[in-house]
C-alpha cells in the first residue's frame, strides 16, 4: 500500500487536535512524543509556515528552470552585497558546550547509535533524521522518542543478542545536535488540514517541543544541523521558525543554535548571507562532499546551462578521483573557512566514513592512515572540527586536531587578516564553477561501483536501514545520490570511457544486470527482500530523461508498500 493511500487508515484517537490526522497504524513511541499538546504545536507551526515553505520551494524550481534554459547561472548576489561588505555583524556568541567541536560523530537517531555516539569521546554528536535515517514512520517516531530519553539521560537499549547499552555517567557525554529533514521533504504520516506536514517542521518542532526547556534546564540548549539549504532566504525561514517556536514555548530567544550544511552549489555563493539571516541562532557552517558534488552535477545538468561554466561542459570522472583537493573543491572549502571565521562562526569539515576492521589489521591500518591524512588536511586548512561516522575513528581525528589546536578550542581567530571585514572574501568565486578535470577519467570500475552501491543502498533504505555498511564504508543517502547522478550524467552525455568505448543505455543495463545478479547471489532472502524494487528505482533515476531532484522523493512512497 502506498504511503499516500494511508489516509483511509487514520488513527481513531479521540484526542487528536482539530485539523490533525495520523494516517496509518500506531508505532512505538507515539504515546511519548505525539501527545495532544505536541500535535497542536506541530499543527500551529505548519499552518504558520506552510505557505512560506511552498514559496521557497517554488523559487528553487524557478531558478533551476532558468539555469536549465541557459538564461541564468550562479554567482555572488548583487542585492546582498551590503551584507557581505558590512563589517558590523557577527553571529551570536557561542555557547560553552559548542566552543570545542574538534571531532563530531554523526549517525541515525536510533537508540544503539545514540548511546554509542554520546559515549564515544567525541565533542559532539549529530542525531540524524535525514540522510542516514530511512524515514519509515516507525523509525521517525522511535528516533524522536530515543532522543527524548537521551536528553533526560535515561536512554537504554538491549540488542537481540542480549547485550545491554546505556549512557555512561562517569564521563562527559558528547553535546547533542539534531539534524531535521530538508525543506523539500514531507511527512505524509501526519497531516494538517488534509495535507502532509513539512518533514523539516515536524522534526524540528517535535524536538523543540519535547526538549528545548529540558536542555536549557540542564545547562545546554537545543542545537541543530540544517541540511540542503539552497539560499539565504531558506535560512531566513529557519530563523523565523526558531523565533516563533521559542516564543510559543516560552524559552529565551536565541536559545537555539544552528549549524548549516553547505552541501548545495547555490548555497556556496551565499555563505555569509546564510550566516547573516541566522546570526542570532547561527553557530557554524559544515563542508560536505558527496551531497555537494551531487548538487554540482544536478545544477548544471542541461547542455544549455553548461555554456556558462568556465570550462564549458564538464563530465565528472569516477567519484574516487574527485577528492577534496581538486581546485573547485579547494575553492569551496577555503571560502567556507574564511566566511565562518570573519563572522565568528565555526567551520566544520567533512565525513570520515571508514568502518574500522577489528578482524583485518591491514585493512584497518590503511583506513586509519587515510582518515589521519584527511583530518590533517582539514585542521591545517583552518577548520575548527570534523566529522566521523564510527566511534573508533574519534581518537584518530582528535589526534589530527589536537596537533593544530593544542589548548585552543578553535581557529576562529586564525585567518582574520586573510579576509578583512568590509571587503569581499578573497578568491575568484567563479572558481566554484570550474569543473575541469584534465586528468580525470570514467572507467568501467567506476560505473560498476556506482551501480553496485546504488543498488545496495536503495535496497537497504527500502528495508528501513538508512546507514548501510558497504565496502567498509558507512554510507547514507548522499552516496546513493552522487552515484546515480553520475550514472545519469554519463549516460546523457555519452561519456567516453578510459578504454575508448561509450557509456550508453545498453551499457548501463548490461552492467546493472550483472551487478544485480551478483548482489542477489551473495545475500540472504531477508537482505535482498527489496532488491527488485531498488533495481527498478535506480533504473528510473538513471534512465529518465528528466533529472529527479532527490531520490528520496520517488522512493518515499515505497516505504509503506
PABAMI-347411 format. One line per 8 residues: number of its first residue (from 0); their letters; for each residue y, x, z of C-alpha. Coordinates in nm, 3 decimals. Layout:
REM PABAMI-347411
NUM) a) Y,X,Z; ...
//
This chain:
REM PABAMI-347411
0) xxxxxxxx) 0.000,0.000,0.000; 0.343,0.136,-0.094; 0.599,0.206,0.178; 0.827,-0.044,0.011; 0.571,-0.324,0.046; 0.557,-0.285,0.421; 0.829,-0.543,0.489; 0.557,-0.809,0.492
8) xxxxxxxx) 0.400,-0.631,0.792; 0.716,-0.609,1.002; 0.667,-0.584,1.376; 0.684,-0.915,1.556; 0.867,-0.757,1.851; 1.080,-1.023,2.017; 1.328,-0.763,2.144; 1.449,-0.627,1.809
16) xxxxxxxx) 1.829,-0.635,1.783; 1.989,-0.859,1.526; 1.968,-0.709,1.178; 1.689,-0.462,1.263; 1.332,-0.473,1.134; 1.050,-0.223,1.175; 0.812,-0.266,0.881; 0.456,-0.156,0.936
24) xxxxxxxx) 0.230,-0.109,1.236; 0.331,0.026,1.574; 0.279,0.400,1.628; 0.252,0.613,1.941; 0.588,0.694,2.095; 0.763,0.378,1.972; 0.780,0.235,2.321; 0.950,0.553,2.443
32) xxxxxxxx) 1.214,0.618,2.179; 1.257,0.291,1.987; 1.393,0.087,2.274; 1.616,-0.216,2.205; 1.926,-0.021,2.309; 1.831,0.275,2.088; 1.771,0.045,1.791; 2.105,-0.129,1.845
40) xxxxxxxx) 2.274,0.211,1.846; 2.098,0.309,1.522; 2.194,-0.024,1.364; 2.560,0.022,1.451; 2.552,0.382,1.326; 2.400,0.276,0.995; 2.644,-0.010,0.945; 2.940,0.215,1.019
48) xxxxxxxx) 2.846,0.495,0.778; 2.622,0.336,0.513; 2.898,0.289,0.255; 3.038,0.640,0.310; 2.695,0.796,0.259; 2.636,0.593,-0.057; 2.972,0.700,-0.199; 2.897,1.068,-0.136
56) xxxxxxxx) 2.553,1.041,-0.297; 2.717,0.881,-0.599; 2.968,1.166,-0.605; 2.676,1.410,-0.615; 2.526,1.226,-0.911; 2.857,1.210,-1.095; 2.924,1.581,-1.050; 2.573,1.671,-1.165
64) xxxxxxxx) 2.610,1.446,-1.471; 2.933,1.627,-1.564; 2.763,1.967,-1.523; 2.467,1.847,-1.732; 2.706,1.739,-2.007; 2.888,2.073,-2.004; 3.219,1.912,-1.907; 3.226,2.068,-1.559
72) xxxxxxxx) 3.097,2.374,-1.380; 3.119,2.522,-1.032; 3.391,2.735,-0.879; 3.632,2.753,-0.588; 3.812,2.422,-0.543; 4.183,2.432,-0.625; 4.268,2.138,-0.400; 4.122,2.306,-0.090
80) xxxxxxxx) 4.285,2.646,-0.140; 4.517,2.565,0.150; 4.218,2.551,0.386; 4.084,2.885,0.267; 4.425,3.053,0.288; 4.524,2.904,0.625; 4.489,3.179,0.890; 4.535,2.943,1.184
88) xxxxxxxx) 4.199,2.772,1.222; 3.867,2.883,1.370; 3.556,2.694,1.468; 3.509,2.575,1.824; 3.426,2.823,2.096; 3.054,2.897,2.105; 2.859,2.754,2.400; 2.697,3.021,2.620
96) xxxxxxxx) 2.341,2.937,2.516; 2.427,2.976,2.146; 2.603,3.311,2.178; 2.289,3.519,2.126; 2.094,3.389,1.826; 1.936,3.715,1.711; 1.595,3.557,1.649; 1.532,3.187,1.596
104) xxxxxxxx) 1.192,3.032,1.536; 1.151,2.717,1.330; 0.878,2.463,1.276; 0.791,2.095,1.262; 0.876,1.865,1.550; 0.516,1.845,1.669; 0.404,1.894,2.031; 0.200,2.214,1.991
112) xxxxxxxx) 0.465,2.378,1.773; 0.747,2.277,2.004; 0.571,2.421,2.311; 0.470,2.747,2.144; 0.815,2.795,1.992; 1.009,2.724,2.310; 0.778,2.965,2.494; 0.790,3.231,2.219
120) xxxxxxxx) 1.067,3.455,2.348; 1.293,3.364,2.057; 1.656,3.292,2.147; 1.649,2.951,1.977; 1.405,2.703,1.825; 1.480,2.456,1.547; 1.263,2.145,1.579; 1.238,2.027,1.221
128) xxxxxxxx) 1.230,1.670,1.093; 1.299,1.785,0.738; 1.120,2.034,0.510; 0.835,2.128,0.744; 0.755,1.775,0.867; 0.572,1.530,0.642; 0.769,1.211,0.722; 0.489,0.970,0.799
136) xxxxxxxx) 0.612,0.710,1.044; 0.365,0.843,1.299; 0.498,1.199,1.257; 0.863,1.095,1.276; 0.836,0.874,1.584; 0.590,1.111,1.752; 0.823,1.400,1.682; 1.117,1.227,1.847
144) xxxxxxxx) 0.902,1.140,2.148; 0.787,1.503,2.176; 1.143,1.634,2.152; 1.249,1.389,2.422; 0.979,1.520,2.655; 1.067,1.881,2.570; 1.430,1.819,2.664; 1.308,1.699,3.005
152) xxxxxxxx) 1.060,1.984,3.047; 0.759,1.753,3.062; 0.603,1.809,2.719; 0.230,1.892,2.726; -0.041,1.897,2.461; -0.421,1.920,2.459; -0.588,2.039,2.140; -0.904,1.874,2.002
160) xxxxxxxx) -1.089,2.181,2.128; -0.963,2.114,2.479; -0.700,2.389,2.502; -0.400,2.290,2.712; -0.041,2.373,2.619; 0.264,2.327,2.839; 0.616,2.460,2.868; 0.648,2.771,3.078
168) xxxxxxxx) 0.855,2.760,3.391; 0.855,3.134,3.457; 1.078,3.242,3.170; 1.384,3.130,2.981; 1.294,2.885,2.707; 1.447,2.908,2.362; 1.760,2.700,2.307; 1.667,2.381,2.123
176) xxxxxxxx) 1.824,2.274,1.795; 1.716,1.978,1.581; 1.721,1.951,1.202; 1.750,1.591,1.078; 1.656,1.495,0.725; 1.909,1.530,0.442; 2.163,1.274,0.323; 1.952,1.192,0.016
184) xxxxxxxx) 1.655,1.060,0.216; 1.595,0.713,0.359; 1.373,0.592,0.641; 1.201,0.286,0.499; 1.010,0.211,0.820; 1.331,0.096,0.986; 1.561,-0.141,0.800; 1.910,-0.255,0.885
192) xxxxxxxx) 2.023,-0.580,0.726; 1.724,-0.561,0.493; 1.789,-0.208,0.364; 1.615,0.118,0.462; 1.820,0.324,0.704; 1.956,0.668,0.622; 1.698,0.922,0.743; 1.983,1.154,0.844
200) xxxxxxxx) 2.142,0.892,1.064; 1.805,0.787,1.204; 1.708,1.140,1.311; 2.047,1.250,1.439; 2.123,0.915,1.601; 1.790,0.883,1.777; 1.812,1.240,1.911; 2.168,1.189,2.035
208) xxxxxxxx) 2.098,0.852,2.193; 1.796,0.973,2.384; 1.902,1.325,2.472; 2.273,1.405,2.447; 2.358,1.320,2.808; 2.036,1.477,2.937; 2.112,1.801,2.751; 2.462,1.816,2.895
216) xxxxxxxx) 2.338,1.749,3.248; 2.101,2.044,3.207; 2.387,2.278,3.116; 2.332,2.288,2.741; 2.417,2.047,2.460; 2.292,1.854,2.158; 2.270,2.116,1.882; 2.181,2.060,1.516
224) xxxxxxxx) 2.097,2.228,1.189; 2.231,2.027,0.893; 2.037,2.055,0.563; 2.103,2.010,0.192; 2.482,1.962,0.203; 2.646,1.988,-0.138; 3.014,1.959,-0.049; 3.267,1.980,0.232
232) xxxxxxxx) 3.305,1.603,0.209; 2.945,1.568,0.321; 3.028,1.794,0.615; 3.326,1.568,0.690; 3.089,1.272,0.706; 2.870,1.455,0.957; 3.178,1.531,1.165; 3.276,1.163,1.158
240) xxxxxxxx) 2.923,1.073,1.269; 2.942,1.315,1.561; 3.283,1.187,1.670; 3.167,0.824,1.655; 2.837,0.892,1.833; 2.994,1.093,2.115; 3.248,0.818,2.180; 2.982,0.547,2.167
248) xxxxxxxx) 2.759,0.738,2.409; 3.041,0.834,2.643; 2.988,1.209,2.617; 3.273,1.455,2.571; 3.397,1.507,2.218; 3.290,1.849,2.097; 2.960,1.844,2.288; 2.769,1.854,1.959
256) xxxxxxxx) 2.731,2.184,1.776; 2.606,2.210,1.418; 2.488,2.500,1.203; 2.492,2.421,0.831; 2.227,2.549,0.594; 2.394,2.678,0.280; 2.092,2.605,0.065; 2.258,2.446,-0.237
264) xxxxxxxx) 2.461,2.625,-0.501; 2.756,2.380,-0.485; 2.788,2.441,-0.110; 2.809,2.818,-0.165; 3.153,2.763,-0.323; 3.272,2.556,-0.024; 3.155,2.754,0.279; 3.493,2.780,0.451
272) xxxxxxxx) 3.575,2.419,0.373; 3.244,2.311,0.530; 3.323,2.507,0.844; 3.673,2.358,0.847; 3.554,1.997,0.827; 3.311,2.057,1.115; 3.533,2.301,1.302; 3.530,2.115,1.636
280) xxxxxxxx) 3.150,2.096,1.614; 3.058,2.398,1.398; 2.865,2.698,1.523; 2.749,2.874,1.207; 2.600,2.887,0.859; 2.248,2.980,0.753; 2.134,3.157,0.436; 1.800,3.039,0.300
288) xxxxxxxx) 1.612,3.146,-0.012; 1.376,2.903,-0.181; 1.596,2.594,-0.148; 1.895,2.793,-0.273; 1.706,2.922,-0.578; 1.575,2.571,-0.639; 1.934,2.447,-0.635; 2.043,2.716,-0.884
296) xxxxxxxx) 1.778,2.601,-1.133; 1.842,2.232,-1.068; 2.221,2.253,-1.100; 2.218,2.436,-1.436; 1.914,2.263,-1.582; 2.062,2.142,-1.910; 2.135,2.366,-2.211; 2.494,2.236,-2.220
304) xxxxxxxx) 2.552,2.338,-1.859; 2.439,2.697,-1.902; 2.710,2.773,-2.156; 2.948,2.817,-1.861; 2.732,3.080,-1.691; 2.849,3.445,-1.709; 2.519,3.547,-1.863; 2.462,3.234,-2.069
312) xxxxxxxx) 2.129,3.058,-2.046; 1.918,3.223,-1.776; 1.546,3.167,-1.735; 1.437,3.276,-1.389; 1.145,3.521,-1.370; 0.848,3.490,-1.134; 0.985,3.392,-0.796; 0.832,3.701,-0.638
320) xxxxxxxx) 1.084,3.902,-0.842; 1.387,3.706,-0.716; 1.450,3.887,-0.390; 1.749,3.863,-0.160; 1.876,4.190,-0.311; 1.928,4.071,-0.670; 2.303,4.062,-0.747; 2.369,3.687,-0.730
328) xxxxxxxx) 2.175,3.656,-0.405; 2.364,3.951,-0.259; 2.691,3.784,-0.358; 2.578,3.468,-0.179; 2.477,3.636,0.148; 2.778,3.868,0.159; 3.011,3.574,0.108; 2.837,3.375,0.381
336) xxxxxxxx) 2.866,3.653,0.639; 3.236,3.709,0.565; 3.316,3.336,0.567; 3.147,3.290,0.903; 3.289,3.590,1.079; 3.651,3.545,0.994; 3.630,3.188,1.127; 3.439,3.274,1.446
344) xxxxxxxx) 3.103,3.130,1.336; 2.756,3.282,1.348; 2.584,3.391,1.026; 2.209,3.331,1.044; 1.968,3.489,0.798; 1.662,3.355,0.623; 1.300,3.290,0.698; 1.015,3.532,0.753
352) xxxxxxxx) 0.724,3.306,0.661; 0.438,3.552,0.707; 0.149,3.444,0.927; 0.022,3.749,1.114; -0.350,3.808,1.080; -0.538,3.874,1.402; -0.859,3.938,1.209; -0.741,4.181,0.943
360) xxxxxxxx) -0.531,4.470,1.083; -0.446,4.597,0.734; -0.305,4.261,0.619; -0.119,4.233,0.946; 0.033,4.580,0.916; 0.161,4.510,0.564; 0.309,4.178,0.671; 0.484,4.326,0.973
368) xxxxxxxx) 0.629,4.609,0.763; 0.773,4.358,0.514; 0.922,4.147,0.791; 1.081,4.451,0.956; 1.227,4.566,0.623; 1.374,4.221,0.560; 1.523,4.191,0.909; 1.661,4.546,0.899
376) xxxxxxxx) 1.846,4.448,0.581; 1.987,4.129,0.735; 2.101,4.293,1.055; 2.261,4.580,0.860; 2.438,4.330,0.635; 2.616,4.175,0.931; 2.403,3.873,1.009; 2.403,3.766,1.372
384) xxxxxxxx) 2.047,3.637,1.372; 1.749,3.540,1.162; 1.455,3.301,1.130; 1.081,3.346,1.176; 0.800,3.094,1.138; 0.543,3.237,1.381; 0.569,3.348,1.745; 0.403,3.683,1.666
392) xxxxxxxx) 0.700,3.773,1.444; 0.957,3.730,1.721; 0.918,4.085,1.860; 0.940,4.241,1.511; 1.257,4.056,1.419; 1.404,4.120,1.764; 1.346,4.492,1.721; 1.549,4.494,1.399
400) xxxxxxxx) 1.844,4.309,1.552; 1.832,4.495,1.883; 1.876,4.819,1.689; 2.207,4.697,1.547; 2.337,4.466,1.819; 2.248,4.664,2.127; 2.410,4.487,2.421; 2.628,4.269,2.196
408) xxxxxxxx) 2.532,3.908,2.128; 2.651,3.902,1.768; 2.851,4.080,1.497; 3.130,3.827,1.451; 3.398,4.093,1.502; 3.237,4.345,1.268; 3.396,4.265,0.931; 3.733,4.103,1.001
416) xxxxxxxx) 3.910,4.385,0.818; 3.693,4.322,0.511; 3.803,3.957,0.493; 4.155,3.928,0.635; 4.281,3.580,0.707; 4.541,3.437,0.473; 4.361,3.568,0.164; 4.068,3.454,-0.045
424) xxxxxxxx) 3.738,3.608,0.052; 3.680,3.937,-0.131; 3.446,3.944,-0.426; 3.433,3.752,-0.751; 3.296,3.402,-0.682; 3.163,3.381,-1.038; 2.904,3.640,-0.929; 2.727,3.347,-0.766
432) xxxxxxxx) 2.656,3.217,-1.118; 2.538,3.537,-1.283; 2.166,3.468,-1.305; 2.079,3.752,-1.541; 1.753,3.936,-1.475; 1.742,4.241,-1.705; 1.400,4.347,-1.577; 1.263,4.005,-1.490
440) xxxxxxxx) 0.951,3.858,-1.647; 0.750,3.538,-1.648; 0.380,3.615,-1.608; 0.063,3.410,-1.608; 0.007,3.522,-1.248; 0.345,3.375,-1.154; 0.265,3.049,-1.331; -0.072,3.025,-1.158
448) xxxxxxxx) 0.085,3.093,-0.820; 0.340,2.815,-0.867; 0.075,2.569,-0.985; -0.164,2.657,-0.706; 0.098,2.647,-0.429; 0.244,2.324,-0.569; -0.096,2.153,-0.569; -0.198,2.284,-0.228
456) xxxxxxxx) 0.129,2.198,-0.061; 0.160,1.848,-0.209; -0.198,1.774,-0.107; -0.113,1.887,0.245; 0.214,1.693,0.258; 0.048,1.370,0.143; -0.206,1.415,0.424; 0.077,1.430,0.676
464) xxxxxxxx) 0.095,1.810,0.714; 0.442,1.941,0.632; 0.394,2.304,0.741; 0.095,2.443,0.549; -0.067,2.786,0.573; -0.109,2.904,0.212; -0.184,3.264,0.110; -0.098,3.399,0.458
472) xxxxxxxx) 0.242,3.229,0.449; 0.369,2.924,0.635; 0.502,2.708,0.354; 0.717,2.397,0.361; 0.870,2.165,0.101; 1.117,2.432,-0.014; 0.832,2.642,-0.156; 0.698,2.345,-0.349
480) xxxxxxxx) 1.049,2.274,-0.480; 1.106,2.624,-0.620; 0.750,2.629,-0.760; 0.778,2.302,-0.951; 1.136,2.367,-1.065; 1.034,2.699,-1.218; 0.741,2.537,-1.398; 0.975,2.268,-1.531
488) xxxxxxxx) 1.236,2.522,-1.645; 0.978,2.747,-1.812; 0.824,2.453,-1.997; 1.155,2.302,-2.111; 1.293,2.641,-2.217; 0.966,2.752,-2.380; 0.972,3.069,-2.170; 0.829,3.381,-2.327
496) xxxxxxxx) 0.563,3.537,-2.109; 0.521,3.904,-2.047; 0.223,3.908,-2.285; 0.430,3.763,-2.571; 0.292,3.409,-2.554; 0.498,3.097,-2.485; 0.473,2.861,-2.192; 0.445,2.502,-2.309
504) xxxxxxxx) 0.288,2.173,-2.203; -0.058,2.268,-2.327; -0.049,2.600,-2.140; 0.064,2.426,-1.824; -0.209,2.165,-1.846; -0.480,2.425,-1.902; -0.370,2.633,-1.601; -0.316,2.319,-1.393
512) xxxxxxxx) -0.672,2.201,-1.455; -0.821,2.542,-1.379; -0.629,2.577,-1.053; -0.707,2.219,-0.954; -1.079,2.276,-1.004; -1.069,2.599,-0.806; -0.889,2.433,-0.513; -1.123,2.133,-0.512
520) xxxxxxxx) -1.428,2.356,-0.525; -1.317,2.558,-0.227; -1.225,2.296,0.032; -1.382,2.013,0.227; -1.368,1.647,0.132; -1.107,1.586,0.402; -0.890,1.876,0.289; -0.888,1.758,-0.073
528) xxxxxxxx) -0.852,1.387,0.005; -0.511,1.356,-0.160; -0.558,1.627,-0.421; -0.579,1.392,-0.718; -0.253,1.226,-0.619; -0.096,1.568,-0.564; -0.204,1.671,-0.914; -0.055,1.359,-1.070
536) xxxxxxxx) 0.266,1.407,-0.873; 0.302,1.770,-0.982; 0.237,1.668,-1.344; 0.522,1.418,-1.326; 0.759,1.672,-1.172; 0.679,1.937,-1.434; 0.628,1.727,-1.747; 0.901,1.464,-1.719
544) xxxxxxxx) 1.194,1.541,-1.946; 1.436,1.429,-1.674; 1.452,1.665,-1.377; 1.359,1.494,-1.048; 1.628,1.566,-0.788; 1.389,1.611,-0.494; 1.011,1.595,-0.498; 1.014,1.404,-0.170
552) xxxxxxxx) 1.176,1.104,-0.341; 0.876,1.010,-0.559; 0.629,1.146,-0.301; 0.757,0.947,-0.001; 0.622,0.604,-0.108; 0.276,0.759,-0.148; 0.252,0.847,0.221; 0.158,0.491,0.318
560) x) -0.100,0.437,0.046
//
